[in-house]
Amino acid sequence: MRSPLLILLPLALVALGIVLLIGCIPIPATHQLQPNGQPRPEWAVGTGEDKPVRLGHTRIEDAFVELTRRTGGKQPTGGGFWPVAMASTDYAPPWSILRWRVSADGRQFSMQYPIRKATWVMPLCFSAEPETAQRWITLDVND
């Protein structure tokens, strides 16, 4: 009778070889975090006392500052040996006013921010890079 280890070892090596030959391994994300690891800005908005942006109480200027701060921070700039040279972002920098849109009547404010959809691991290139998607949070202003 053969040992299970003698059968599993070649199968594991074949599986590892196939994964390495493919080159890119996607690791799905929960869509609950931004690329920099911070939670989505919606978690800061609500009616509870513990929320920094309280609906019906917080002024739009304060909400603007708080939400911009929560989507700021260092964003990933790529992977591999040359992370800065290979960087490509399709969204505005975290501190940019270009992330915000205001309706014509000034009663609706929207902010664009990225979320992490997956992480692509490229073992032969010794790098990992997040795959992102753009989302919007919209605040309506009372009279």
C-alpha positions as CSV (number, residue, x, y, z in Angstrom):
1,M,0.0,0.0,0.0
2,R,1.4,3.4,-1.0
3,S,1.6,6.3,1.4
4,P,-0.8,9.2,0.7
5,L,2.1,11.6,0.8
6,L,3.7,9.9,-2.2
7,I,0.5,10.6,-4.2
8,L,-0.3,14.1,-2.9
9,L,3.2,15.5,-3.4
10,P,3.3,15.1,-7.2
11,L,-0.3,16.4,-7.4
12,A,0.6,19.5,-5.3
13,L,3.7,20.2,-7.5
14,V,1.6,19.9,-10.7
15,A,-1.0,22.3,-9.2
16,L,1.7,24.8,-8.2
17,G,3.2,24.6,-11.6
18,I,-0.1,25.4,-13.3
19,V,-0.7,28.3,-11.0
20,L,2.7,29.7,-11.7
21,L,2.4,29.3,-15.4
22,I,-0.9,31.2,-15.5
23,G,1.0,34.1,-14.0
24,C,-1.8,36.1,-12.3
25,I,-3.8,34.9,-9.4
26,P,-6.9,37.0,-8.4
27,I,-7.8,37.1,-4.7
28,P,-11.3,38.5,-4.4
29,A,-12.0,41.3,-1.9
30,T,-15.2,42.1,0.1
31,H,-15.8,45.5,-1.6
32,Q,-15.9,47.0,2.0
33,L,-12.5,48.7,2.0
34,Q,-10.7,51.3,-0.1
35,P,-7.4,50.4,-1.7
36,N,-5.5,52.0,1.2
37,G,-7.3,49.7,3.7
38,Q,-9.6,52.2,5.2
39,P,-13.4,51.5,5.4
40,R,-15.7,53.0,2.9
41,P,-16.9,56.6,3.8
42,E,-20.5,55.5,4.1
43,W,-19.6,54.0,7.5
44,A,-19.0,57.6,8.8
45,V,-22.5,58.7,7.8
46,G,-25.6,58.0,9.9
47,T,-28.0,59.2,12.6
48,G,-26.1,57.7,15.6
49,E,-24.1,59.7,18.1
50,D,-21.0,57.7,17.2
51,K,-21.1,58.9,13.5
52,P,-18.8,61.8,12.5
53,V,-21.3,62.9,9.8
54,R,-24.8,62.9,11.5
55,L,-27.7,63.2,9.2
56,G,-29.8,66.3,10.0
57,H,-27.1,67.8,12.3
58,T,-23.8,68.1,10.5
59,R,-23.2,71.1,8.3
60,I,-22.2,70.3,4.7
61,E,-18.8,72.0,5.1
62,D,-18.0,69.7,8.0
63,A,-19.2,66.7,6.1
64,F,-17.1,67.7,3.1
65,V,-14.0,67.9,5.3
66,E,-14.7,64.7,7.2
67,L,-15.5,62.6,4.1
68,T,-12.5,64.0,2.2
69,R,-10.2,63.1,5.1
70,R,-11.7,59.5,5.2
71,T,-11.0,58.9,1.6
72,G,-7.5,60.5,1.7
73,G,-4.3,58.9,2.8
74,K,-1.7,57.1,0.8
75,Q,-3.1,55.2,-2.2
76,P,-1.3,52.2,-3.6
77,T,0.9,53.2,-6.6
78,G,1.6,49.9,-8.2
79,G,3.7,46.9,-7.6
80,G,6.9,45.2,-8.7
81,F,10.4,46.6,-8.7
82,W,9.4,50.0,-10.0
83,P,6.2,50.9,-8.1
84,V,6.2,54.6,-9.0
85,A,7.1,54.2,-12.7
86,M,4.5,51.6,-13.2
87,A,1.7,53.4,-11.3
88,S,-1.5,54.2,-13.1
89,T,-4.5,55.7,-11.4
90,D,-7.8,56.4,-13.1
91,Y,-9.2,58.5,-10.3
92,A,-8.4,61.9,-8.8
93,P,-5.8,62.1,-6.0
94,P,-7.2,61.6,-2.5
95,W,-6.9,65.3,-1.5
96,S,-8.4,66.6,-4.8
97,I,-11.5,68.8,-5.0
98,L,-12.1,67.0,-8.4
99,R,-13.6,64.1,-6.4
100,W,-16.7,66.2,-5.5
101,R,-19.7,67.2,-7.7
102,V,-22.4,69.7,-6.7
103,S,-25.9,69.8,-8.3
104,A,-27.0,73.0,-10.1
105,D,-29.2,74.1,-7.2
106,G,-26.5,73.4,-4.6
107,R,-28.6,70.9,-2.6
108,Q,-26.9,67.7,-3.6
109,F,-23.2,66.9,-3.0
110,S,-21.5,63.7,-4.4
111,M,-18.1,62.4,-3.8
112,Q,-16.3,59.8,-5.9
113,Y,-14.0,57.3,-4.2
114,P,-12.3,53.9,-5.0
115,I,-13.0,50.5,-3.4
116,R,-10.9,47.4,-3.6
117,K,-12.5,44.7,-5.8
118,A,-9.7,42.2,-5.8
119,T,-5.9,41.8,-5.4
120,W,-4.0,40.5,-8.4
121,V,-0.9,38.5,-7.3
122,M,1.8,38.0,-9.9
123,P,4.3,35.6,-8.3
124,L,6.7,35.5,-11.3
125,C,6.9,39.3,-11.2
126,F,7.2,39.5,-7.4
127,S,4.3,41.9,-7.2
128,A,0.7,42.3,-6.1
129,E,-1.7,45.1,-7.2
130,P,-5.2,46.0,-6.2
131,E,-8.1,46.1,-8.7
132,T,-10.3,49.0,-7.9
133,A,-13.8,50.3,-8.9
134,Q,-15.3,53.7,-8.5
135,R,-18.2,54.4,-6.2
136,W,-20.2,57.6,-5.3
137,I,-21.6,58.8,-2.0
138,T,-24.3,61.5,-2.3
139,L,-25.5,63.9,0.5
140,D,-28.7,65.9,0.2
141,V,-28.7,69.3,2.0
142,N,-31.8,70.6,3.8
143,D,-33.0,74.2,3.5
